[in-house]
Amino acid sequence: MSKLIVVPTPVGNLEDITFRAVRLLREADLILAEDTRTTSVLLKHYDIRNRMQSHHKFNEHRSTEQIVSRIQAGELVALVSDAGTPSISDPGFLLIRQCVKQGVEVECLPGATAFVPALVMSGLPDDAFCFEGFLPQKKGRQTRLKELAEETRTMIFYESPRRLAKTLGQMIEHFGGERQASVSREISKLHQETIRGELHEILTHFTLNEPKGEIVIIVGGQPKRKKETILN
């Protein structure tokens, strides 16, 4: 079986992986890992001893062609990231794009993605939403927030704990402190937490309580303006 298999891995609890994902990781000729040290914990837990190779944002431009050639030669290659689904704010897109260009079969298993449980737990509208991932750290950050101020769909962001307070403050500046939001951290882990409320309330909470772990911010969209009634 010659193909690239994109394998989602748990975002927290190691039990959050499918039987099929475990089987294919065992069958793979090669496992591409964002960080082999992180992935080795998961593989050891499930007694998977297949060969691993680092594949991350610092080497993917150099290694992509070689990996595609291996698949074309008949190998089954599994791609994983540290947590969640590869290429969703993680390495993987370049390799997947090159496989598609070269006619190499790509299959993505269903599985863990951090923003889905965060969105569901937020209690905010989830019938239509936009995924923003990580905002630009410097150039373009303020411009993007300004553009999103009029977005009517629920918005999803990833953020690091050390930048959370700063980001919430910038969101208050552009969206308004009364905008409804939710912050989830440590999803599926022992200390999982979701804080809901207005942006200014959430900022106060995390100013008083230092955040830890991976962060997902859910922000309600700009309420749609009611059409004015035209009187004759």
N, C-alpha and C positions, 0 to 999 in steps of 0.2 A: 504494500500500500504506500504509494508515493504522494505525499501531500504535506502542506503546512497546516497543523492543527493549533488554533488559538484556544488556550485553555485558561478560563477564569479560575482564580484561586481565592481562598477565603480572605475577606478584609479584616477579619479578627479571629473568631473561633475556628479552629482547624477542622471542626466537624462540618463546616459549611462548604462542602465540596461534593460534587456528584459522584456516584459510583462509576459512571462512564469516564469522567475526568481522571479518576485514579487508574482505571484500566488502560486508558490511552497513554498516560504518563509512563506506565510500566512497559507498554509496547513500543514506545518511541525509540528510534535509533539515537536521537539526540534531543536534549531538553535545553532550550535557550532561556536563560534566566537573567532578569534585570540585575539581581545581586545573588550570586550563588550561595552566599552565606545564609541569606534569608530563605531562599528556596530549599536549601538542604535541611532546614528544620521541618518543613512540610514533608519532604521526601522521606526523611528518617521516620517521621510519625507513621507513615503508611508503608514503611519498609520497601521503598522504591530506590533502586541502586543504579539507575541508568546514568549514562554519561551526561554531564552538564557543560555548558559553555556560556560565558558571559555575553550578554547582548543588551547594551544600554545606549543612552543618548550620546555617549562619548566615543563609541566604537561602531555604531550601526552603519554609518556611511562606508566604513572600510570593509565590514564583514558581510554585508548584504549579498553581494554577487556570489561570494564563496558558498554561502548558505543555500542560495537558489540553485547553484550547480549541484550541490549534494542532493537536494530534493529531486532534481531532474535525473540524477543518477540512480534514483530508486529508494531514497531514504524517507522515513517518516519522521518529521521534525515537529516537536511540540514547543510552542512559544508561551512563556508565562512571564508575568511581572511580579513585583513584590507582593501585590495584593490587588484583587479585582480583575477586571478584564483588560488585557493588553491593548494598547493604542488609545484607550480612553484616559487622557491625561497621563499616559505612560508610554514607554517606547513600544514600537511595533508597527506603526503606520508605514514607515519607509520599506520595511521588509514585505509587508502585505501588498503594498502598491507595486513593488517590483515583481512579486510572484504573479500578480494579476497581469502585468504587462507581458511577462514571459509565458503566460498560459499555464502556470503551475496552479494546481488545485489548492484552494484555501477553504478551510472549514472552521467556523467559530462555534464553540460549544456555548450553550446558555449557562449562565451562572452569575456569580457575585459581581455587583457594581455598587459602590458605596452610595451613589446619589439616589438610587431607587428606594431603599428603606428610609433614607433621610427625608425624601420627598413625601412618602406615604405617612411617616410619623409626624410631619410638620402640621398636618391639618389644613394646609393651604390648598387652593385649587390645583388639581393635578390632571385635569382633562386636556390642558395645553400648557406647555412649559418650554423654556429655552435653557440649554446647558452651556454655561460659560466657562466651566473649568477654572483654572487659575487665571486671575487677571494679570495683565502685564505688570511686572514689578516696578518698572520706572516709566519709560517712554510709552505714551499711549494710554496709561492707566486712567488718568482723569478724563481724557477724551471718551474712553469707552464707558465710564460711569455716567458721564453726561448724556451719552447716546441712549443708555439703558433707562434713564429717568422716565422716559415716556413709554417704556415697554409694558404692555398690558398683561402679558403672560407671566406666570410664576417663573422666577429666575433661580438657577442653581449655580453655586460657586464652590470651588475647593480653596482651602486656605491653610497655612501653617499656623500652629498655636502662637508663635512669637509675633506674627503679623495680624492676628485676629482683631485686636482692639483698634489698631490703626485702620484696618479695612472697614470695620463697623463704623468708625468715625467718619470715614470718607463716604460711606453709603448714606449716613445721616445727612451729610452736607448736600448730596445730590438727590436723594430720594425723599428726605424728610424724616425726622425722628419718630413720627407716628406710623410709619409704614410697618405693616405686619411682617414678621419674619420668624425664623426658627434656626437654631444652631444645634447640630448633632455632632457628637464626638465619640471616639472609641466604639464605633458601631459593632455590635455583636460580641464585644468584650465584656469582662466582668464589671467594669466601671462605665458602661455605656450611659450617656446622658443626652437628653434633648431639652433645650431651653427655648420656650416659645414666648412671644409677646411683641411689643413694639420695639423698633430698633434701639431706641434710647434705653429701654429697660434691659435689653440683652447686653448692651455695652456696659451698663452699670454692673450687671451680674459678673461679667468676665473681667471687669476692672478690679472687683473685690475678690474674685476667685480665679487664680491663674489657670488658664486652660492647658490641657495636656492631650496628646494624641492627635490623630488625623481629624480634620475639621471639614464639615459640609455645612454651608450656609444656604438657606432657602429664603428667598425674599418674595413677598407678594408683589404682583404687578401693579402698575398704576391703575387705579380704579377708572373704569370707562366713564367718560362724562355723559350725563344724560342730555339728550337732544332738547334744545330749547323749543318751547311751544310758540309758534308764530301766530299772533293774534291779528285778525283782519281789522 
